[in-house]
Structure formats: C-alpha cells, structure tokens
C-alpha cells in the first residue's frame, strides 16, 4: 500500500523487560531527550523524571521518509505487562551485575515464550545497560577460568545468540554513551515491524522529532 502522509503514523508498541534496578527507567528518561546535537559522553543536561503512571511513553520518529510513533512500556506499566501485546521486546540487563544477564535466560525468556508467543516473527533484542559501570576482571577473578561480576560484550552477545534474539546492543543511559546508536537501532527494528517483510528488511537512518 502506498504511503499516505495524511494518515496517522503507525504506532509500534515496545516492551522493556528485565530485573528491577537494571536501568530501564533511566533508559526511558534518556530516550525522552531524543537524539540531541551534544557530545553523547558528556551531556550538559540532566535526565528528566518520568512517572510510571504515564506509560506508555511515546516518541515520534521519521524513518524511510515516513513518520512513526514508538510507544514504550516496561514492567512498571499501569497495565500488567503480561496483558500487553508488544510489536517488539527489549530484554534489559545491568552490565555490572552478572546475575541480571543470567536472569534473561532463566526468568524473562520463558515469560516471552509463554505470554508473547502470538507472533513467531516478534523481534527480541538484548540490551546491556549501565555500560559506564563495567570494570575489567582482576587477575584474581580470572584464575582457573573464572569471571568477574561485570559482563563483557562477547558474553552478552553470546547469550543473545543462544536465545535466538534478533539484536544485541549496549549503552549507558546515565552518560549517554552509545544511546544514540541504540535508539536508532530500536527505531529501525520498530519501523520494520510495520512492513510486509517484518523485521528482516534493510535498515536506514532515523530522525527523532
């Protein structure tokens, strides 16, 4: 169907899942600022305080020369998240807390498979938050093949691949590091859910309005 700019833009519902205190709320606060022409690592602005009662949080984007609306909810949504029907799921974990990554496999993936199995093509992304808190493993931690508390990028990517997720990304919502890239990735995947070919079409740059 030809694109008709006079019609309301399609809305894509995105659900953030993950353990408490992994940074979902801070990530949504960062998204509310959009893509700003500032240094991502040293933002000269403070993050706004969002109220859970205002979910879903909506953002307008332009992608493929078309307008879209992204509607974000998380586990603190006024409507039980298990009753939502998202078009895209983002599984979030705290890079500085290894147990929150493992929780994606043991707790959240079964929830996705049981509550959101209405669409086999539903895209799922793994997102590592609090990237600024990552620390290299000490020699003591690495003894006998051990690992530190912080999750390294290859570990997060490995689990995302094992769980057959569509994408993996990391960012720091607190500092803004890589948030622009993550937002663009989320926007591209979201827009693809509205096309006939689903999440398998080619990407393009996006503009947040």
C-alpha positions in Angstrom: 0.0 0.0 0.0 1.4 3.4 -1.0 2.5 5.7 1.9 -0.2 8.3 2.7 1.3 11.1 4.9 -2.2 12.4 5.6 -2.9 9.3 7.7 -1.9 9.0 11.4 1.6 7.4 11.7 1.7 3.7 12.6 2.3 3.1 16.3 4.8 0.5 17.4 4.5 -0.9 20.9 7.8 -1.7 22.6 8.1 -3.6 25.9 11.2 -3.4 28.1 11.7 -6.5 30.3 14.3 -7.2 32.9 15.1 -7.4 36.6 14.5 -4.5 39.0 17.1 -1.7 39.0 18.8 -2.7 35.8 18.3 0.8 34.4 15.1 0.5 32.4 13.6 3.8 33.8 16.8 5.7 33.2 17.0 4.4 29.7 13.5 5.6 29.0 14.4 9.0 30.5 17.3 9.2 28.1 15.1 8.3 25.2 12.7 11.2 26.1 15.5 13.6 25.2 15.7 12.2 21.7 18.9 12.5 19.6 20.5 15.8 20.6 23.4 17.5 18.9 25.6 17.2 22.1 28.5 15.0 22.9 26.9 11.7 24.0 29.6 11.0 26.6 29.3 14.4 28.4 25.7 15.5 28.1 25.2 19.1 29.5 21.7 18.3 30.6 20.0 16.3 33.4 17.7 13.4 32.7 14.0 14.1 33.2 12.0 12.2 35.8 9.3 10.1 34.2 6.2 8.8 36.0 5.3 5.2 35.6 1.6 6.2 35.6 2.2 8.0 32.3 3.2 4.8 30.4 3.3 4.1 27.6 5.9 6.8 26.8 5.5 7.9 23.2 8.2 9.2 20.8 7.8 10.3 17.2 10.4 9.4 14.6 11.0 9.7 10.9 12.4 6.7 9.1 12.4 5.7 5.4 10.9 9.1 4.9 7.9 8.1 6.9 6.6 9.1 10.3 6.2 6.5 13.1 5.2 6.6 16.8 7.1 4.5 19.3 5.2 3.6 22.5 7.4 2.3 25.3 6.3 0.4 28.3 8.2 -1.6 31.0 7.4 -3.9 33.9 6.1 -0.8 35.9 3.3 -0.2 33.4 -0.1 0.7 34.9 -1.4 -2.2 32.8 0.1 -5.5 33.7 2.9 -6.1 31.2 1.7 -9.7 30.7 -1.5 -8.3 29.2 0.3 -6.1 26.6 0.7 -7.1 23.0 4.1 -5.6 22.0 5.4 -5.4 18.5 9.0 -5.5 19.8 10.5 -6.7 23.0 13.8 -5.5 24.6 15.3 -7.7 27.2 17.4 -5.5 29.5 20.2 -6.4 32.0 22.8 -4.5 34.1 26.3 -4.9 32.7 27.7 -4.6 36.2 25.6 -7.4 37.7 26.1 -10.8 36.1 23.1 -12.3 37.7 20.8 -10.0 35.8 22.1 -11.4 32.5 21.5 -14.9 33.6 18.0 -13.9 34.6 17.2 -13.1 31.0 17.7 -16.8 30.3 16.1 -18.3 33.4 13.2 -15.8 34.1 12.5 -13.5 31.2 12.9 -15.6 28.1 10.3 -18.2 29.5 7.9 -15.2 30.1 8.4 -14.1 26.5 7.8 -17.6 25.2 4.7 -18.1 27.3 3.0 -14.7 27.2 4.1 -13.3 23.9 4.0 -16.3 21.6 1.2 -14.8 19.4 3.7 -13.9 16.7 6.7 -16.1 15.7 8.3 -13.1 13.9 8.1 -10.9 17.1 11.6 -9.3 17.2 13.5 -9.5 20.5 16.6 -7.5 21.4 19.0 -7.9 24.3 20.2 -4.6 25.7 23.0 -4.2 28.2 22.6 -1.1 30.4 24.9 0.8 32.7 27.9 0.3 30.4 29.7 3.1 32.3 29.9 0.7 35.3 31.8 -2.0 33.5 35.2 -2.9 35.0 37.8 -5.2 33.7 38.2 -8.5 35.6 41.0 -8.7 38.0 43.7 -11.3 37.8 42.3 -13.0 40.9 38.9 -13.2 39.3 40.3 -14.7 36.1 42.2 -17.5 38.0 41.2 -21.0 37.0 39.0 -19.7 34.2 36.9 -17.6 36.5 34.9 -14.4 35.6 34.3 -11.1 37.3 31.0 -9.6 38.3 30.9 -7.4 35.2 29.6 -8.8 31.9 31.9 -8.5 28.8 30.4 -7.6 25.4 31.1 -11.1 23.9 29.2 -12.7 26.8 26.1 -10.6 26.3 26.3 -11.2 22.5 26.8 -14.9 23.1 23.7 -15.2 25.3 21.6 -13.1 22.8 22.7 -15.5 20.1 22.0 -18.6 22.2 18.5 -17.3 22.9 17.9 -16.6 19.2 17.4 -12.9 19.7 17.4 -10.6 16.7 19.8 -8.0 18.1 22.3 -7.2 20.8 23.4 -3.7 22.0 24.9 -1.9 24.9 24.7 1.7 26.2 24.9 3.9 29.3 21.7 5.9 29.8 23.4 7.8 32.6 26.3 9.2 30.5 24.6 8.9 27.1 27.4 6.6 25.7 26.0 4.7 22.6 22.4 5.7 23.4 22.1 7.4 20.0 23.1 4.2 18.3 20.8 2.1 20.4 17.9 4.5 19.8 18.5 4.3 16.0 18.7 0.5 16.2 15.4 0.3 18.2 13.8 2.7 15.7 14.9 0.7 12.7 13.7 -2.5 14.1 10.4 -0.9 15.2 9.7 0.5 11.8 10.4 -2.8 10.1 7.6 -4.4 12.1 5.2 -2.3 10.1 6.4 -3.6 6.7 5.3 -6.7 4.8 8.7 -8.3 5.3 8.7 -7.8 9.1 12.0 -7.4 10.9 14.0 -8.8 8.0 14.0 -5.7 5.7 17.1 -3.4 5.3 17.8 -0.6 7.7 18.1 3.2 7.2 18.9 6.3 9.3 16.3 7.7 11.5 15.4 11.1 12.9 13.7 11.6 16.2 11.3 14.6 16.2 
